Every structure is written in structure tokens, then in C-alpha cells.
Amino acid sequence: MWVNDLEKTKDFYAKYFQVEAGERYRNAKNDFTSYFLFFDGASTTIEIMHRPDLSDCSRKSLFSPGLTHLAISVGDRMAVDRLTDQLREDGYPIVSEPRVTGDGYYESVILDPERNIIEITE
């Protein structure tokens, strides 16, 4: 995932989703930097990446081409509710309050610091 602010994005996922960040990688030749983010107990890994020549990748619409969203399971409905409330208190946009979706999932939807859509599921 390309990001404008590598450290802020890493800290967000570490704080709210308990990811463990690997060592910061830097390629001096092209000033590319990245972190791998590891989810505890899961085989899922996200790589967040940055270059100073990155074009503006801020999301203009919630419905735009590219990565649609990430769905991250936090265990149960109470955890979805608690995390959604914490993110709201910390000033992150809540796109959709916790609810049961038409396809039967219990989730809320928030925006991360880069305005990526994150579904928080049970």
C-alpha cells in the first residue's frame, strides 16, 4: 500500500490493530522506504511503502478505482464496537457505524490516516 506518511500509517495500524512492524527498509538509490506489518496470530502481512516522488494518492471519493478496502477481524461484536468508539474519540472518520450487513457480517467502516477504507469485522 503506497502511503504519504509512512510513520503515521505504521503507528495507526500498530495502535488500533496490534500489528508488529518489521524493520524499516530503505533503498538509498531511489529513496524508497517501507515496513511490513504483521498481524498477530495470522498469516496476513501488509507492506506500506513510500517514495518522496509519490504522486498525490489521496482518495477523492470512497468509490474510486484501485484497492477498495481492507477487512480486519477483531474477534467479536463487542470488539468491533469498542474499536469503532475508540477511533471516533481519536478523531478518525467513521463511514459506517457497527451493523449487520446484507450479507450477514457485523462490521463498521472507518478511514485510516491515508483515507483507505477499513472494514472492522467480528
Secondary structure, 3 states (H helix, E strand, C coil): CECCCHHHHHHHHHHHHCEEECCCEEECCCCEEEEEEEECCCCCEEEEEECCCCCCCCCCCCCCCCCCCEEEECCCHHHHHHHHHHHHHCCCCEEEEEEECCCCCEEEEEECCCCCEEEEEC
